[in-house]
Amino acid sequence: MDITQERIDDLNAVLRISITSEDYKDVYESALRETRKKVNTPGFRPGKMPLGLVKKMYGAKILVEELEKLINESIGDYIRKEKLSVLGRPLPREADERGSWEKPDNFEFAYDLGLAPDIQLDLHEDATCYPYRKIRVDEDLIEKQIDSLTDRFGEWIEAEESDETDILYGDLVELDVAEEIKEGGIMCTSEIFLKLVENEETKEHLMGRKAGEIVVVKPKDFISNGADFAGLFHVSEEEVEAANAAEAFNFRIAEIRRMEKHAVDQELFDKAFGEEEGITNEADFRARVAKDIEQSFVGRSDHLFFLDVSKKLMETLDLPLPDAFLKRYLKTTSKDELTDEQIEEEYKKVAKGLHWQLIRNCIASNHNIEVEETEVINFKKELLSNQYLQYGLLVPEDEELTQMALNILKGNQDEYERTFNSVLDQKIMHLLKSTLKIENEEMSFDDFFKLTTEQLHRATPEEASV
């Protein structure tokens, strides 16, 4: 087999491949023999069909498959050997194909390549001073967080009369239009968290009540979230619509529970941060709370910074791309048939994503940044662990968590690539923060939250790619 490269320009090339019968003879004949073992043809015992007949019936199809394997492997080896930086996958030039599938002998094929542009980037030469936006932790934020901690570590007590933060436990019984108990209607023991009641009139209707009282409530005045509604009325999510159509319910209050806040004392310091932290007074406690608040927003601050840097680098490095090749690649690989107009629109997003990928890969290459498989697995484990903690669930043992991460990553190539890129971005983030000029910019919580909400809805550069 002979492969030659024909350079069209800096961004496009053609690979021309010449194949003789000697190149594929052995694998082709082996594939024919394997096919004979598997086919069932009337008049022949399994595996006894004449090889000539197998060749006549299946030869062309088998030859196409074997040549595709041979060509793909050879092109891959050639690209690695020549250290070509290609975009997408090689696309066949069918007009340049030579050879007969019916009477196979020598073949010639040609493939278009899209090449990545050469990038010259030195982060140390970037004189831009990038803003690093941080939340200003004021006394109001600290008080709100301490209030949350006193709730979290407080104690549920029985209350005599219901208030807006209480939970009412009792029995729900569906009523008909005459406000009589409906035959075959919903009857269940449930609880109503007054904070979650969306209708203010209904909430007020349930406040000031005592255990033993019976109140009439209407489903549609409670909550709109399907999952919460289903949990309240003990129905499946599919039955929510029917339950919401019910006329009304009797709710007999059996118990009223109220969260009694924990005192701000040594016990709270230890429960919130652990005895090993050595927090022994309220001043140190407030300082630690402030630190945690600031730390909790680092992810958003980092992402804003990352967006600013990536935008500036993409504007500075206006990289040329093999546009015609990439548009053809999009059209060829799309699951749906796209019009030329749709290709143009899709390509705008793809080009932006590819632009950033090239810059990111250049940074990683220049600074010897690599991502190991163990890092990808550990990153996914951390995400899974945080999900458990978010819902107040017990985090599985490390061995089980590792297996869960492996099951997700190994069974989904897209998920693996997303996680890999997240780890890579994290490493590049650390590099950017330690290399570029940065000026901290403190913002109020409201301004910071508004900005991050607006900016974080922007598509990150790597979301679109080839």
N, C-alpha and C positions, 0 to 999 in steps of 0.2 A: 504494500500500500504506500502511496506517495501523497503527501499533503503539502501544498504550496500556498503561500499567503500573497494576495494581491492587494496592496494598499490603495484605496481610493482617495482618502484624505486622512487627516489626523483622527477623525471620528468614525470612519467606516472602512471596512476591509472585506475581502471575499476569500474564503477558503476553498481551494479546488482540490478535490480528492479523486485520485485514480486508484481503482481496485481491480486486481486481476483475479481470475478464477482460483488461483492458488491461495489467495488471501482468505477465501471463504469456503473452500472445498471441504475441509475437514469438519467444520462446525455445521455446515449445511447437510452433509451426509449423516452426521450424528443426529441432527434434529429430525431427519427423515426416518431414521430407524426408531427414534423415540416415539414419533407419531404413529408408526406402524403398530407399536405395542398397545397403543391406546384406542385406536379406531375400531369400531364394530361395523363391518360391512357384510350384508347378506351374501352368502355363498362362500365365505372365508371364515376359518376359525380365528379367534382373537390372536393377533400377532403374526398371522401367517399370510397376510395380504402381500402380493408381490410388490417389491420395492419400486418397480417401474410404475405400477398402478398408483401407488402412494404419491410418487413424484408427479404423475400426470394430474391427479386430483387435488393435491395439496401443495405441490412444489412451489408455485409462485408465491403463495401466501407465506409459506415457511421461509422462503428466500428473503422476502421483504423484511420479515421480523428479524432474521439473523443479521442481515446487512445493517438494519437500523441499530441493533446492539453494537455491532462492530464499529460503525461510523461514530456513534455517540461516545463510545469509549475512546476511540482514537482522537476525536476532536477534543475531548476533555484532557487527554494526555498532552496533546499539542499545545493547548492553551496554557496548561501548567508549565510545560517545558519552556515555552517562549515568554512566560510571565505576562500574558496579555490580560489587561483589565477590561473585561467585557460587561456589557449591560444587557440584561435579559438573557435569552438563549439564542443560539444561532438559528437563522431562518433559511429554509431551503429555497434555492433558485430553481424552480421546476423547469424553466425554459432551457437551462444549461445541463439538464440531466441527459446522459447518454447510456445506452445499453438496452438489452431485451430481456424482459422477465419470462417470456415464453421459451427463448433459447439463450439462457444465461451464459455469459462469458466474461468479458471485461466491462466495467462500469466506470462512469465519470459522474461526479456530483459536485455541486457548488453550494456554499452556504454564506449568507450575508452575516457579518458581525457588526454590532454596535460597540464602539470603543469608548471608554471613559476618558474625559479630558485630563490633561496634566494639570495638577494643582500645586501652586506654590503658596504655602501658608506657614507663617512663623508667628505664633501667638505672642512671643516676646516683643515683636515689632508693633503690636496693636497698641496705639497710644490712647485709645478711647477709654474714658472713665465711665464704667457702667454703674447705674444705680442698683443697690441691693436693698429692696424695700422690706422693712421689718415692722411688725406691730409695736406700737408704743403701749407698754403694759402699765396702765394707771391703776389708781386705787379702786376705781369702779369695777374693773375687770377682776382684780384680786378678790374683792368682796363677793362678786358673783360666783367665782370658782370656789371660794370657801363655803358659800351657801350651798353649792352643789355637793361638796364633800360632807357637810353636816347632814345633808339628806341621804347621801349614799351610805354613810355609816350610822345613820340613825336607827330608830327602832319603831316598828309598827305597834301601835297601841289601839285599844278599843275606845271609840269616841261616842258620846251620848247623842250628839246632833251633827248632821252632815255639813261639811264645808266644801269649798271649791277644789281643794286638793285631795279629798278623801277618796277611798275606794268603797263602794257599796256592794256587799255580797247579798245574794238573795235568789228568789225563784221567779223566772219569767214564764208567763202563761199567755198564749195567744188568745185574743178575743175576736168575736165576729162583729158585724156592723151594728148589732144591738148591744155591744159591749158585754156579751155573755161569753163564757168559755167556749171556744171553737172546738167542735168535735174533730179529732185527728190533727189538731193544730200543734204548733211547737210548744213544748213544755221542757224547761231545762233549768238547772242551777247555773248561775252565771255571776259575773262581777262587772260593775260599771266604774271605770276610772273617770272621775268627773273632769279631769284635765283634758280628756280626749273627746268629750262631748262637744260637737261643733256648733250645735244650735244653742244660742245663749238663753232663750226662753226655757228650753228643756233643762239646761244646766241649773237655772234658777229654780225651776220646778222641783228639782231633786235636792236642793240645798235646804237646810233647816229641818231635815227629816230625822225621825228616830227609828230605832229597830222596832219591827212589828207593824209599821205602817205599810199600806198598799197604795202604790201610785200607778196611774195609767200613763203609759209612754208609747210613742209612735216610732217605729224603726227608722223611718227616713229622717228623723230629727237627731239621730245619734252621730254616726260616722260614715264617711263616704268611701274610705279605703276598704276594698273588698276583703282582704285577709283579716283585718281587724274586726270587720262586721261579722265575718264568718265565725271568728273565735268568740265573739260576744254572744251570738245566738246559737252557737253549737251546730252550725250547718256547714256543708261543704261550700267551696267558693262557687261551684256551679249552681247552688241553691240560694245564693245571696239575693238574686233578683226576686225570687218568689217570696223570700222572707221580708224583703224591703217593701213588697206590695201588701203585706199584712196590714189590717186596719189599725190594730193597737195591741198592747200587751199589758197585763197586770204585772207589776213588779213588787213582790213582797220583800221588804228589806229585812234580812235576817241579822246582819252585822255591819257595823260601820268601822272601818279601820283608817287610822291616820298616822302619817309619818311624824314621829317626834324627833326633831333634829338633835344631832349629837352636840354636846357642849364642845366648845373650842378649848380643849385641855390636852394633857399629856397622852391620854389614851387615843385621842383623835390623831395626834402627831404620829404615833406609832402605827396606828391602823392605816393611815394614808400613805406613809412613806417607809415604814419599817423601823424597828428599834435600832437597827444597825446604822441608820442615818444620823443618829445622835442629836435629833432636834429636841431641844429642852425648853424652848420659850416661844412665845407668839411671834416675836420679830423674826426669828430664824424660820419659823413655819411660813410666814407671809413671804419671806424671800424665796423659799423653795417653791411655793405656789407660783410666784411671779416667774421663776426660771422655767417651770413646767409649761406655763402658758406660752412663753416665748418659744420654747422648744416645739410645742405642738403646731406652730405655724411655720416652722422652718421649711417643710415640704412645699408649701405654697410660695414662700419667698424664693426658694430655689427654682421653682418652675417659672416664676415671673422672670427671674434672672436668666434662666436658660432660654426663654423665648426672646428676650432682648438681645442676647448674644447671637443666637442662631439667625435672627432677623438681620442683624448688622453684618454678620459674616456672609450671608447670602446676597446682601446688597453690594458688599465690597467685592466679593468673588462672583462676578457675573459669568458663570461657567457655560460654555457652549455644549450642546448635546446633539447627538445624532437624531434629530427630530423625526425625519421621514422614517428611519428604521424603527424608532420606538412607537410611532403611531401605527405602523404596520404590525409591529409586535402586539400592540394592544388589540388590534382588530383580529389578529390570528388566534390569540389566546383567550379572548373573551368568551364566556359561556353563552352570552346572548349575541345575536346579530346586531351590530351597532351601525348607525348611519354615520356619514362623514361628520355631521354636525355634533353628534354625540361623542365621537372620537376626539374632536377638537376640545370639547368641554372636559372630558375625562383626562385628556393629556395635560391640561393646565395643572390639575391636582397632582398627577403623576410626576410631572417635571419638577414641581416644587418639592415633593417628597424625595425625589431622586437627587436633587440639588443638595439637600441637607445630608442625605446618606453619604454622598461623595465627600463632603466636607468632614463629616463625623469620622468616616473611615480614614481619611487623611490624617486627622488629629490622632486617632488611635495608632496608626502606623508610625507617625513621626515620634510619638512618645512611648512606643512599645507597650501599648495598653492591650491586654488580652483578657478574654473571659473563659474561665475553666468551667467544665460541666458541673462540678461540685458547687460552684458559685451560683449557677442557674438554679440548681435544686434547692440550695439554701435560701435563695431569694423567694422562691415559690413557697417554701415552708414557712417563711416569715409572714408572707401574705395570708396563708391559710391560718396561721396562729392568730394573727390580728383579727381575722373574721370571727373566729371563735370567741375571742375576748370582747369584740364589739357587741356580740349578742349574749354576753354573760355566760358563755358555755365553757366547760372544762376543756382545756387544750389537750389533745391526745398525746400519748407518750411519743418520744422522739422517733422511735422505730416505726410506729404507725404513721406519724406525720410524714416521714421520709417516703414511705410507700405510697401514701396519698399523692404526694408531689410527683413521684415517678409515674404513677398511673395517669395523671393529668398531662404531663409533659411528653411522655413516650407515645401516647395515643393521639396527640394533636400537634402536628408540625407547626401550624400557625401559632399556637399557644407557646410552644418552645421558642420560636423566633421572637415573639413579643417579649417574653421573659428575658431572653438573651439580650435583646436591645435595651431593656430596662436596666439590666446590670451594667451594660456598656455605657449607657447614658449617665448612670450614677457615677461611674469611674471618671467619665469625661467631665461631669459636673465638679467633682473634687479638683480635677486638674485646672479647670477654668477659674474656680474660686481662688486657687493658690497662685495662678499665673497672671491673670488680668488685673488691671487697676479697678478697684471697687470703692465706691463711696456709700456708706450706710445711710439710708433715708428712712427715718421713723415716721409712721403714720398712725392716725387714730384707728381704733378698731373698725368703726363704720366706714371710713375711707378705704382702709385696707381690704375689708370684706367686699366692698363694692367693686374695687379694682380687680381683685382676684377672681370674683365671680364673672366679671366681663371677660377678662383675659383667659381664664381657664376654659372658657367655652370655645375659644379659638382652637382650630385643629392644630395639633403639634406638627412640626415639619415632617416627622417620620411616619405620620399616619397614612400617607399616600406613597406608594412605592411600586417599582417594577419588580 
